[in-house]
Amino acid sequence: QVQLVESGGGLVQPGGSLRLSCAASGSIFSIYAMGWYRQAPGKQRELVATITSDGTTNYADSVKGRFTISRDNAKNTVYLQMNSLKPEDTAVYYCNAHRRVYDYWGQGTQVTVSS
Protein backbone atom coordinates (compact mmCIF):
# COMPACT_ATOMS: atom_id res chain seq x y z
CA GLN A 1 0.00 0.00 0.00
CA VAL A 2 1.12 3.51 -0.84
CA GLN A 3 -0.50 6.70 0.40
CA LEU A 4 -0.03 9.82 -1.72
CA VAL A 5 -0.70 13.42 -0.73
CA GLU A 6 -0.42 16.22 -3.28
CA SER A 7 0.16 19.89 -2.50
CA GLY A 8 1.14 23.09 -4.26
CA GLY A 9 -1.87 23.78 -6.44
CA GLY A 10 -3.55 27.14 -6.68
CA LEU A 11 -4.49 30.07 -8.88
CA VAL A 12 -1.81 31.51 -11.16
CA GLN A 13 -1.81 33.96 -14.06
CA PRO A 14 -0.96 32.83 -17.59
CA GLY A 15 2.80 32.66 -17.98
CA GLY A 16 3.30 31.97 -14.30
CA SER A 17 4.79 29.00 -12.48
CA LEU A 18 3.78 26.50 -9.84
CA ARG A 19 5.51 23.53 -8.25
CA LEU A 20 3.42 20.56 -7.22
CA SER A 21 4.64 18.09 -4.61
CA CYS A 22 3.49 14.56 -3.87
CA ALA A 23 4.54 12.97 -0.60
CA ALA A 24 4.41 9.18 -0.44
CA SER A 25 4.25 6.88 2.54
CA GLY A 26 3.56 3.27 3.33
CA SER A 27 5.97 1.43 1.08
CA ILE A 28 9.40 1.58 -0.50
CA PHE A 29 9.04 4.73 -2.58
CA SER A 30 12.15 4.25 -4.70
CA ILE A 31 10.86 1.09 -6.42
CA TYR A 32 7.77 2.78 -7.84
CA ALA A 33 7.40 4.60 -11.11
CA MET A 34 5.74 7.92 -10.33
CA GLY A 35 3.56 10.09 -12.47
CA TRP A 36 1.41 13.18 -12.68
CA TYR A 37 -1.94 13.09 -14.43
CA ARG A 38 -4.60 15.76 -14.83
CA GLN A 39 -8.30 15.95 -15.44
CA ALA A 40 -10.08 19.03 -16.70
CA PRO A 41 -13.87 19.47 -16.34
CA GLY A 42 -15.72 17.31 -18.86
CA LYS A 43 -12.54 15.60 -20.04
CA GLN A 44 -10.82 12.29 -19.37
CA ARG A 45 -7.83 12.03 -17.10
CA GLU A 46 -4.62 12.36 -19.11
CA LEU A 47 -0.96 11.68 -18.52
CA VAL A 48 1.21 14.74 -17.88
CA ALA A 49 4.60 13.27 -16.97
CA THR A 50 6.16 10.13 -15.54
CA ILE A 51 9.48 9.22 -13.96
CA THR A 52 10.74 5.68 -13.49
CA SER A 53 12.57 4.31 -10.49
CA ASP A 54 15.87 4.95 -12.29
CA GLY A 55 14.95 8.52 -13.24
CA THR A 56 13.85 8.15 -16.85
CA THR A 57 11.24 10.77 -17.66
CA ASN A 58 8.40 11.01 -20.16
CA TYR A 59 6.15 13.96 -20.98
CA ALA A 60 2.94 14.65 -22.81
CA ASP A 61 3.60 16.67 -25.96
CA SER A 62 1.46 19.50 -24.60
CA VAL A 63 3.82 20.13 -21.66
CA LYS A 64 7.24 19.32 -23.13
CA GLY A 65 9.68 22.15 -22.54
CA ARG A 66 7.43 23.74 -19.89
CA PHE A 67 7.03 21.10 -17.17
CA THR A 68 9.70 19.11 -15.34
CA ILE A 69 9.10 16.03 -13.21
CA SER A 70 11.65 15.01 -10.60
CA ARG A 71 11.87 12.81 -7.54
CA ASP A 72 13.73 12.83 -4.24
CA ASN A 73 13.84 9.26 -2.96
CA ALA A 74 15.34 10.37 0.36
CA LYS A 75 12.23 12.48 0.98
CA ASN A 76 9.74 10.06 -0.62
CA THR A 77 8.54 12.93 -2.77
CA VAL A 78 7.91 13.57 -6.46
CA TYR A 79 7.65 17.06 -7.89
CA LEU A 80 6.17 18.72 -10.94
CA GLN A 81 7.66 22.08 -11.82
CA MET A 82 5.25 23.90 -14.15
CA ASN A 83 6.45 26.97 -16.03
CA SER A 84 4.85 29.13 -18.71
CA LEU A 85 1.43 28.01 -17.60
CA LYS A 86 -1.50 28.36 -19.97
CA PRO A 87 -5.26 28.49 -19.34
CA GLU A 88 -5.54 25.04 -20.91
CA ASP A 89 -3.36 23.66 -18.10
CA THR A 90 -6.27 24.25 -15.72
CA ALA A 91 -7.22 20.91 -14.17
CA VAL A 92 -7.10 18.77 -11.08
CA TYR A 93 -3.63 17.23 -10.95
CA TYR A 94 -3.22 13.73 -9.54
CA CYS A 95 -0.13 11.92 -8.36
CA ASN A 96 0.25 8.25 -9.27
CA ALA A 97 2.51 5.46 -8.05
CA HIS A 98 2.83 2.41 -10.28
CA ARG A 99 4.55 -0.95 -9.92
CA ARG A 100 3.59 -4.09 -11.83
CA VAL A 101 -0.20 -4.46 -11.49
CA TYR A 102 -0.50 -1.92 -8.69
CA ASP A 103 -1.62 1.69 -9.10
CA TYR A 104 -2.12 4.19 -6.29
CA TRP A 105 -3.60 7.68 -6.56
CA GLY A 106 -3.62 10.81 -4.49
CA GLN A 107 -6.69 12.93 -3.87
CA GLY A 108 -5.70 15.59 -6.39
CA THR A 109 -4.82 19.27 -6.24
CA GLN A 110 -6.52 22.01 -8.25
CA VAL A 111 -4.48 24.15 -10.63
CA THR A 112 -6.24 27.14 -12.16
CA VAL A 113 -4.55 29.34 -14.75
CA SER A 114 -6.49 32.53 -15.27
CA SER A 115 -6.03 36.28 -15.42
C-alpha positions in Angstrom: 0.0 0.0 0.0 1.1 3.5 -0.8 -0.5 6.7 0.4 0.0 9.8 -1.7 -0.7 13.4 -0.7 -0.4 16.2 -3.3 0.2 19.9 -2.5 1.1 23.1 -4.3 -1.9 23.8 -6.4 -3.6 27.1 -6.7 -4.5 30.1 -8.9 -1.8 31.5 -11.2 -1.8 34.0 -14.1 -1.0 32.8 -17.6 2.8 32.7 -18.0 3.3 32.0 -14.3 4.8 29.0 -12.5 3.8 26.5 -9.8 5.5 23.5 -8.2 3.4 20.6 -7.2 4.6 18.1 -4.6 3.5 14.6 -3.9 4.5 13.0 -0.6 4.4 9.2 -0.4 4.3 6.9 2.5 3.6 3.3 3.3 6.0 1.4 1.1 9.4 1.6 -0.5 9.0 4.7 -2.6 12.1 4.2 -4.7 10.9 1.1 -6.4 7.8 2.8 -7.8 7.4 4.6 -11.1 5.7 7.9 -10.3 3.6 10.1 -12.5 1.4 13.2 -12.7 -1.9 13.1 -14.4 -4.6 15.8 -14.8 -8.3 16.0 -15.4 -10.1 19.0 -16.7 -13.9 19.5 -16.3 -15.7 17.3 -18.9 -12.5 15.6 -20.0 -10.8 12.3 -19.4 -7.8 12.0 -17.1 -4.6 12.4 -19.1 -1.0 11.7 -18.5 1.2 14.7 -17.9 4.6 13.3 -17.0 6.2 10.1 -15.5 9.5 9.2 -14.0 10.7 5.7 -13.5 12.6 4.3 -10.5 15.9 4.9 -12.3 15.0 8.5 -13.2 13.8 8.2 -16.8 11.2 10.8 -17.7 8.4 11.0 -20.2 6.1 14.0 -21.0 2.9 14.6 -22.8 3.6 16.7 -26.0 1.5 19.5 -24.6 3.8 20.1 -21.7 7.2 19.3 -23.1 9.7 22.2 -22.5 7.4 23.7 -19.9 7.0 21.1 -17.2 9.7 19.1 -15.3 9.1 16.0 -13.2 11.6 15.0 -10.6 11.9 12.8 -7.5 13.7 12.8 -4.2 13.8 9.3 -3.0 15.3 10.4 0.4 12.2 12.5 1.0 9.7 10.1 -0.6 8.5 12.9 -2.8 7.9 13.6 -6.5 7.7 17.1 -7.9 6.2 18.7 -10.9 7.7 22.1 -11.8 5.3 23.9 -14.1 6.4 27.0 -16.0 4.8 29.1 -18.7 1.4 28.0 -17.6 -1.5 28.4 -20.0 -5.3 28.5 -19.3 -5.5 25.0 -20.9 -3.4 23.7 -18.1 -6.3 24.3 -15.7 -7.2 20.9 -14.2 -7.1 18.8 -11.1 -3.6 17.2 -10.9 -3.2 13.7 -9.5 -0.1 11.9 -8.4 0.2 8.2 -9.3 2.5 5.5 -8.0 2.8 2.4 -10.3 4.5 -1.0 -9.9 3.6 -4.1 -11.8 -0.2 -4.5 -11.5 -0.5 -1.9 -8.7 -1.6 1.7 -9.1 -2.1 4.2 -6.3 -3.6 7.7 -6.6 -3.6 10.8 -4.5 -6.7 12.9 -3.9 -5.7 15.6 -6.4 -4.8 19.3 -6.2 -6.5 22.0 -8.2 -4.5 24.2 -10.6 -6.2 27.1 -12.2 -4.5 29.3 -14.8 -6.5 32.5 -15.3 -6.0 36.3 -15.4 
